[in-house]
Amino acid sequence: MHVSSGGGNAEKEKATKNALYAGILDTGVTLAALLFSSSSVLLADFLKTTLEGIAVLLAWLSLRRIIYGRNQEFDYGIGKLESLSSVFVGVLMALAVLIIVGNSIKNILSPGHVEGLGLYISGVAQIIFGVINTKMALNSRRIAKVSPSPIITAQQQLFTTRAFGNIFILLSLSLSMALHDYTWSAYIDPVASLVIAGFIGFSAMGVFTDSFNDLLDKTLDEEYQMIILRELALHFDEYEDLHGIRSRRSGSHVFIEIFLECDKDKKVGDIQSFMDTLRKDLESKIANSRVIIGLSQERVK
């Protein structure tokens, strides 16, 4: 039976699906602008937008697998799937950089003035999609604060760079057209492409760094360890001994196991109530955490 993993993932899927629709429309418009112009920036814009659309598609497919996959098949693996998807996003961003840089160098060596109806089509499109990309970047940022995720972080970075790309492309096209009578203006188009490539490359580095860190299972940061110890200290009179704490991070998910020893004379109902309270307190203070509290008579190694 297929089940949803919760409202947080559902919101991520909705945001990613909207981003996919916008990406498809953006790709179509940039293709039309490219076909009716001779601008190297618009060629780079089309290739970049196409790759970004593929990246968003991969993210959407990954989220659907996470949400509608069988829960018993996922645990630590969910974080891995999210992080691997983000790595793919980074790879595609890096590929976009190579294409843009190669095309820009070619046009610097053989400069030519931009012209064609596609310049006007692109100018209008840059304004419209600049607004759309900005809103999507802000929405991804909001979702990331509530439910951190490598996929959403990658999307935030992706749409931020796309918004900057819209600004630079609009600016470069405007300057190229306004300064058409000057010979040196032929270099505006390819140089602007290099600036866009720089923004994308910087974001790709961030995506790779975050995703590769998340692919490595590791213990929690000291900040989260202190939260666990503080909560245990607040409830010190509810248990007899602490036999061990296990914690690990997998992608955006945090898994915590705590082994306690309680007074043997205590009622089972009271012990269960205490463990439920401790679990809820920890999960409310540590985002995307799953806490398991067990009774133990031996120390955990």
N, C-alpha and C positions, 0 to 999 in steps of 0.2 A: 504494500500500500504506500502511496506517495503522500508525503506530508510536508507541510511548510515548516521551516525552522524558525519562524518568528517574524514579527513586524519589522525588525531592523533590516533583515535580509530582503524582505519584500520591498521595502522602501529603496534599498540599493538597486534591486532589479528594475523598479519603475524608473528610477533616475537614469540607469544605464540604457533602458529601452528608449527613453526619450532622447538620450544622447545619440543612439543609433539612428533613429529617424532623422534627427537634425543632420547627422553626418552624411546620410544617403542623399538628402536634399542638397547639402553643401557641395558634395562631390559632383552632383549633376550640374549645378550652377557653375562651378569652377571649370568643368569640362567645356561647357558652352562658351564661357569667357575665353578659354584657351584657343578654341577652334576659330574664334573671330578676332584674334590678336597675334602680335609677334613678340610678346613680352616674355622674357625669361623668368620673371617673377611669377607670372601666371602659370607657367609650366611647373615651376617648383611648387606653387600653391596647389595645383591639381594633384601632383604626385604625393605631396605631404598630406593633403586631405584624404586621399584614397587610403594611404597607409594608416592614418589615424582612424578612419572608419573601420578598417580591419581590426585594429587594436580594440576598439569599443565593442565590436562584434564578439571577439574572443572573451572579453570581460563579461558580456551579457550571457554567453553560453556557459561560462564557468559558474556564474551566479545561479543560473537555472539548474545546473547540476547540483549545486550545493543545497538549494532550496527544495527541489523536488526529488532529489535522490533519497534513497532509504536512509533513515537516521542511523540504523545499526551498522551501516557500512562506513559511516563517517565518525570521526572523533578527532584525533590529532590530525588526520589527513585533510580536514577542511582547510586548515591554515596553509598547508602545503599547496593545495589547489589554487587558493587565492594568490599566493606568492608567485607560483609558477606563471599564472596569468599575467601578473604584473611584470615578470621578467620578459614575457613575450611583448608586452606593451613597450618596454624599454628597448628591445631589439628592433622593433619596427620604427621607433623614434630615431634610433641610431642609423637605421637604413635610410630614413628620410633625410637625415643630415648629410649622409654621403651623396645622395642624389642631388640635393640642393647645392652643395659645395662644388660638385663636379660640373653641374650645369652653369653655375656662376663663373667658375674659372674659364670655362669655354667662352662665355660671352664677354668676359673681361679681355681675353686675348683677341676676340673678334667682335668689337662693340658695334651696336646698331641701335637706332632710335626706336622706341616702342610706338605702335600705332594699331588702329583697328577698332571696330565696334565693341570688341570684347573688353576693352579698357573701361568703357562706361558701364557695361554689365557687371564687371568685377567691382567697380567703385561702389555701386549700389549694394551689391552683395556683401562687401566688406563691412559696411555700416550695419546692415541687418544682422549678419552672423556675428559681428563683434558684440552686439547687444546680447544675442542668444548665448554665445560662448561665455560671456561674463556672468550671466545669470546661472548657467550650468556649473561654472567654477565655484560660485558662491554657494550653490545648493550642495555640491559635493563637499565643500568645506563644512557646511552645517551638519551633514550626515556623518562625516568623519569624526566630528566632535562628540556626537551622540553614540555612534557605533564604529569605532576605528576599524579600518580594513585596508589591506594593501591595494585592492582593486579601486576603492573609492579615492585613496590617496593618489594613485596613479592617474585617475580621471581628473582630479582637481588640478594636478600639475599639467595634464594634457590640455584641458580647456583654458587654463591660464595662459599657456604658451600660444594657443590658438587665438585667444583674444588679442594678445600682443602682436601676433602675426597679422591679424586683420588691420590693426592700427598701422603697422609698418608698411604693409602692402598698399593700403590706401594713401599713405603719405608718399611712398615712392612713386606710385602711379601719378599722383597729383603733381609732384615736382617734375617728373619726366615729361609730362604733357605741357606744364607751364613753362618749362625751360627748354623746350624742344629746339629752339633756334641756336642754342649753344652746343658746340661739339662735345664738350666734356659731360653734358647731361646724359650721354649714352651710357655712362658708367653708373648712374644712379640705380638703374634696374638690377644689375648683378650684385652691386655692393649691398643693396637692401636685402637681397636674398641671403647673403652671407650673415647679415645681422640676425635674420630670422633663424638661420641654421644654428647660430650661437645660442639663442634662447632655447631651442629644442634640445640641443646637445647638453646644455646645463641641466635641464629638467630630466633628461634621460639618465644622467649620472645619478641624480637623486633617486630615481625609480630603481636603478640597479642596486644602489647602496641599501635602500630600505628593504627591497625584496630579498636580496641575498642574505641579509641579516635575519630576516624572518624565516628563511628556509633552514637555518641552523637552529636546532632545538637548543634551548639554553635556560638557565635558571632565571628567576625573576630579578628585576632591577632592585637595588637596595631600597628604593622608595616603597615598593610594594611589599618587600620583606618586613619593613618597619610597620606597615599597616597591619600585617598579619600578627606580628608580635604585640602590637598595641591592643588589638582586639582580644588576643588571648589574655593579656594582662588585665583588661577590664572585666573579664569573666573568670579571674583566677580562682574565685571561691566556688566555682561550679564543677571543677574537676580536681583530681588528686595529683595527676602527673601528666607531663607532656612527653610522649615517646618518640615523636619525630614529625618532621614536616617535609613533604616532597612538593616541589613546584617546578613547572616548566612552561615555556611559552612555545606555541606552535602557530606561526603566522600571526594573526591578530587575536588569537585565542589564548587564554591563560588557564592552566589546569593546576589545581591545588589540592593536595591530600594532607589531612591533619590526623594524627593518631593520638588519642587521649585515653587516659585511665580515669575512671570515675569511682566514687565511693560505692562499694558493693551493696551497701544498705540503702542506697538511693532508689526511688521508684523509677521503673523503666520509662514511664510517661514523663517524669521530670527531666530525665536525661535526654530523651528525644526532643523535648521542648527546648532545652538549652542548645542542643546541636543544631536544631532548625534555626534558632535565633542567631547563632554564631555564623552559620552558613549564609543566611540572608544579609547579615551585616557586612560580611566580606564581599559578597557578590555585588552589593550596592556601592561599595567603595572602590572596587577594582573592576574596570570596564571589561566586558567580554570574558568574564571569569566563570569557571565552573568549579565549585568547591565540594569536596567529599570529606566528611568527618566520620572517622571510624573509631571504635573502641579497641584497645590493644593492651595486652599484658606484657608484651616484650618490646624492647626498643627497636625502632626501624633502622636498618643499616643502610 
